[in-house]
């Protein structure tokens, strides 16, 4: 029964998805939500109704928005590793942690964060592609002529 009491300390307890999206959209606006969360429902034809419709269908996006609500809008400290593995609605917030004032976020900071994420993703993509660059290639029979890659039907036409 103590888990139920601890669970009720979670700011998401009893808050509908529509209410949650309405609160954060009124406070931050859709541009800042898109800049920080990078979810297209906040950029393309943004409205509370369309965002809720998308978030109800998409678990990863809903969990991302709920985590934003907990840790940015309600300013809770980061969850423990065990709790962080759970979806935000299932996390147990210790009784000594109380929601605070919403974090001050700016569009400029959000854009910098998006750029940083894009750079990190590009580095990850390059690192993932590097081991595959030589994979599947056969040794060349003639000097200077590249070997045909069986995965690429146009490889023999390239010089």
NUMI-306144 format. One record per residue (C-alpha): z, x, y; chain; residue number from 1. Coordinates in Angstrom, 3 decimals, always signed. Layout:
% residues N
+----------+----------+----------+---+-----+
|       c3 |       c1 |       c2 | c |   k |
+----------+----------+----------+---+-----+
|        Z |        X |        Y | A | NUM |
...
+----------+----------+----------+---+-----+
% end
This chain:
% residues 159
+----------+----------+----------+---+-----+
|       c3 |       c1 |       c2 | c |   k |
+----------+----------+----------+---+-----+
|   +0.000 |   +0.000 |   +0.000 | A |   1 |
|   +0.491 |   +2.918 |   +2.381 | A |   2 |
|   -3.273 |   +3.573 |   +2.133 | A |   3 |
|   -3.906 |   +0.079 |   +3.547 | A |   4 |
|   -1.581 |   +0.782 |   +6.463 | A |   5 |
|   -3.210 |   +4.166 |   +7.073 | A |   6 |
|   -6.658 |   +2.623 |   +6.789 | A |   7 |
|   -5.769 |   +0.101 |   +9.471 | A |   8 |
|   -5.252 |   +3.026 |  +11.831 | A |   9 |
|   -9.004 |   +3.734 |  +11.525 | A |  10 |
|  -10.663 |   +2.521 |  +14.771 | A |  11 |
|  -13.549 |   +1.137 |  +12.698 | A |  12 |
|  -11.211 |   -1.272 |  +10.881 | A |  13 |
|  -12.222 |   -4.807 |  +11.836 | A |  14 |
|  -15.071 |   -3.688 |  +14.131 | A |  15 |
|  -18.504 |   -5.093 |  +13.322 | A |  16 |
|  -21.579 |   -2.913 |  +13.563 | A |  17 |
|  -22.903 |   -5.035 |  +16.430 | A |  18 |
|  -19.650 |   -4.657 |  +18.358 | A |  19 |
|  -19.656 |   -0.897 |  +17.734 | A |  20 |
|  -23.264 |   -0.431 |  +18.946 | A |  21 |
|  -22.619 |   -2.659 |  +21.961 | A |  22 |
|  -19.566 |   -0.624 |  +22.995 | A |  23 |
|  -21.209 |   +2.781 |  +22.744 | A |  24 |
|  -24.506 |   +1.588 |  +24.287 | A |  25 |
|  -22.686 |   +0.082 |  +27.283 | A |  26 |
|  -20.627 |   +3.209 |  +27.789 | A |  27 |
|  -23.234 |   +5.925 |  +27.172 | A |  28 |
|  -26.648 |   +4.228 |  +27.308 | A |  29 |
|  -29.463 |   +4.467 |  +24.808 | A |  30 |
|  -30.908 |   +7.730 |  +26.204 | A |  31 |
|  -27.680 |   +9.640 |  +25.601 | A |  32 |
|  -27.270 |   +8.052 |  +22.162 | A |  33 |
|  -30.768 |   +9.207 |  +21.233 | A |  34 |
|  -30.159 |  +12.686 |  +22.655 | A |  35 |
|  -26.957 |  +13.167 |  +20.644 | A |  36 |
|  -27.789 |  +11.272 |  +17.450 | A |  37 |
|  -31.576 |  +11.745 |  +17.247 | A |  38 |
|  -32.121 |   +8.305 |  +15.723 | A |  39 |
|  -35.339 |   +6.613 |  +16.825 | A |  40 |
|  -33.839 |   +3.120 |  +17.071 | A |  41 |
|  -32.198 |   +4.344 |  +20.290 | A |  42 |
|  -35.486 |   +5.670 |  +21.727 | A |  43 |
|  -38.212 |   +3.236 |  +20.628 | A |  44 |
|  -37.697 |   -0.240 |  +22.086 | A |  45 |
|  -33.919 |   +0.222 |  +22.353 | A |  46 |
|  -31.762 |   -2.865 |  +22.078 | A |  47 |
|  -28.499 |   -3.676 |  +20.374 | A |  48 |
|  -30.198 |   -6.150 |  +18.022 | A |  49 |
|  -32.925 |   -3.746 |  +16.861 | A |  50 |
|  -30.415 |   -0.899 |  +16.449 | A |  51 |
|  -28.082 |   -3.082 |  +14.373 | A |  52 |
|  -30.991 |   -4.274 |  +12.229 | A |  53 |
|  -32.041 |   -0.674 |  +11.530 | A |  54 |
|  -28.497 |   +0.603 |  +10.970 | A |  55 |
|  -27.717 |   -2.156 |   +8.459 | A |  56 |
|  -30.673 |   -1.014 |   +6.354 | A |  57 |
|  -30.127 |   +2.729 |   +6.689 | A |  58 |
|  -26.863 |   +4.164 |   +5.336 | A |  59 |
|  -27.262 |   +7.711 |   +6.677 | A |  60 |
|  -27.956 |   +6.462 |  +10.215 | A |  61 |
|  -25.072 |   +3.976 |  +10.146 | A |  62 |
|  -22.663 |   +6.691 |   +8.989 | A |  63 |
|  -23.921 |   +9.004 |  +11.728 | A |  64 |
|  -23.343 |   +6.323 |  +14.402 | A |  65 |
|  -19.906 |   +5.451 |  +12.998 | A |  66 |
|  -18.908 |   +9.126 |  +12.994 | A |  67 |
|  -20.105 |   +9.394 |  +16.604 | A |  68 |
|  -17.970 |   +6.362 |  +17.445 | A |  69 |
|  -14.885 |   +7.919 |  +15.850 | A |  70 |
|  -15.182 |  +11.477 |  +17.115 | A |  71 |
|  -16.948 |  +11.107 |  +20.483 | A |  72 |
|  -16.199 |   +7.592 |  +21.705 | A |  73 |
|  -12.665 |   +7.350 |  +20.316 | A |  74 |
|  -12.004 |  +11.112 |  +20.589 | A |  75 |
|  -10.263 |  +11.494 |  +17.244 | A |  76 |
|   -9.744 |  +15.032 |  +15.917 | A |  77 |
|  -12.085 |  +16.154 |  +13.152 | A |  78 |
|  -11.230 |  +14.743 |   +9.737 | A |  79 |
|   -9.971 |  +16.930 |   +6.897 | A |  80 |
|  -12.560 |  +18.238 |   +4.449 | A |  81 |
|  -11.636 |  +15.618 |   +1.829 | A |  82 |
|  -11.835 |  +12.765 |   +4.345 | A |  83 |
|  -15.041 |  +14.125 |   +5.889 | A |  84 |
|  -16.802 |  +13.676 |   +2.536 | A |  85 |
|  -16.121 |   +9.911 |   +2.710 | A |  86 |
|  -18.137 |   +7.466 |   +4.810 | A |  87 |
|  -16.487 |   +6.942 |   +8.231 | A |  88 |
|  -15.311 |   +3.396 |   +7.421 | A |  89 |
|  -13.506 |   +4.644 |   +4.298 | A |  90 |
|  -11.662 |   +7.484 |   +6.001 | A |  91 |
|   -7.908 |   +7.288 |   +6.327 | A |  92 |
|   -6.741 |   +8.280 |   +9.787 | A |  93 |
|   -3.184 |   +9.684 |   +9.882 | A |  94 |
|   -0.698 |   +7.522 |  +11.763 | A |  95 |
|   -0.019 |  +10.258 |  +14.321 | A |  96 |
|   -3.689 |  +10.294 |  +15.414 | A |  97 |
|   -4.405 |   +7.695 |  +18.066 | A |  98 |
|   -7.781 |   +6.981 |  +19.663 | A |  99 |
|   -8.253 |   +8.537 |  +23.069 | A | 100 |
|  -10.624 |   +8.146 |  +25.966 | A | 101 |
|  -14.361 |   +8.470 |  +25.341 | A | 102 |
|  -15.771 |  +11.974 |  +25.614 | A | 103 |
|  -17.758 |  +12.764 |  +28.745 | A | 104 |
|  -21.324 |  +13.318 |  +27.577 | A | 105 |
|  -24.360 |  +14.142 |  +29.656 | A | 106 |
|  -28.047 |  +13.791 |  +29.002 | A | 107 |
|  -28.566 |  +17.492 |  +29.751 | A | 108 |
|  -26.022 |  +18.521 |  +27.113 | A | 109 |
|  -27.617 |  +16.139 |  +24.636 | A | 110 |
|  -31.059 |  +17.623 |  +25.275 | A | 111 |
|  -29.682 |  +21.151 |  +24.787 | A | 112 |
|  -28.098 |  +20.020 |  +21.522 | A | 113 |
|  -31.419 |  +18.530 |  +20.349 | A | 114 |
|  -33.250 |  +21.768 |  +21.225 | A | 115 |
|  -30.652 |  +23.786 |  +19.337 | A | 116 |
|  -31.042 |  +21.527 |  +16.290 | A | 117 |
|  -34.839 |  +21.833 |  +16.455 | A | 118 |
|  -34.618 |  +25.640 |  +16.568 | A | 119 |
|  -32.221 |  +25.655 |  +13.638 | A | 120 |
|  -34.521 |  +23.357 |  +11.653 | A | 121 |
|  -37.512 |  +25.603 |  +12.415 | A | 122 |
|  -35.603 |  +28.672 |  +11.214 | A | 123 |
|  -34.577 |  +26.817 |   +8.069 | A | 124 |
|  -38.175 |  +25.724 |   +7.432 | A | 125 |
|  -39.462 |  +29.277 |   +7.896 | A | 126 |
|  -36.776 |  +30.669 |   +5.588 | A | 127 |
|  -37.566 |  +28.046 |   +2.958 | A | 128 |
|  -41.310 |  +28.711 |   +3.209 | A | 129 |
|  -41.028 |  +32.524 |   +2.984 | A | 130 |
|  -40.228 |  +32.711 |   -0.754 | A | 131 |
|  -43.064 |  +30.279 |   -1.461 | A | 132 |
|  -45.654 |  +32.312 |   +0.469 | A | 133 |
|  -46.343 |  +34.670 |   -2.435 | A | 134 |
|  -45.543 |  +32.260 |   -5.225 | A | 135 |
|  -48.400 |  +31.085 |   -7.385 | A | 136 |
|  -50.803 |  +33.841 |   -6.301 | A | 137 |
|  -52.543 |  +35.973 |   -8.853 | A | 138 |
|  -53.321 |  +39.635 |   -8.506 | A | 139 |
|  -56.729 |  +40.358 |   -7.022 | A | 140 |
|  -59.411 |  +41.621 |   -9.417 | A | 141 |
|  -61.433 |  +43.254 |   -6.682 | A | 142 |
|  -60.100 |  +45.393 |   -3.878 | A | 143 |
|  -59.696 |  +43.505 |   -0.609 | A | 144 |
|  -60.650 |  +40.075 |   -1.966 | A | 145 |
|  -57.762 |  +37.622 |   -1.992 | A | 146 |
|  -56.856 |  +35.942 |   -5.236 | A | 147 |
|  -57.467 |  +32.206 |   -5.519 | A | 148 |
|  -54.367 |  +30.081 |   -5.284 | A | 149 |
|  -54.463 |  +27.372 |   -7.972 | A | 150 |
|  -52.441 |  +25.058 |   -5.694 | A | 151 |
|  -55.025 |  +25.387 |   -2.872 | A | 152 |
|  -58.580 |  +24.314 |   -3.809 | A | 153 |
|  -59.992 |  +25.792 |   -0.576 | A | 154 |
|  -58.416 |  +29.230 |   -1.036 | A | 155 |
|  -61.614 |  +30.847 |   -2.340 | A | 156 |
|  -63.494 |  +29.824 |   +0.804 | A | 157 |
|  -60.978 |  +31.498 |   +3.125 | A | 158 |
|  -61.442 |  +35.129 |   +4.094 | A | 159 |
+----------+----------+----------+---+-----+
% end
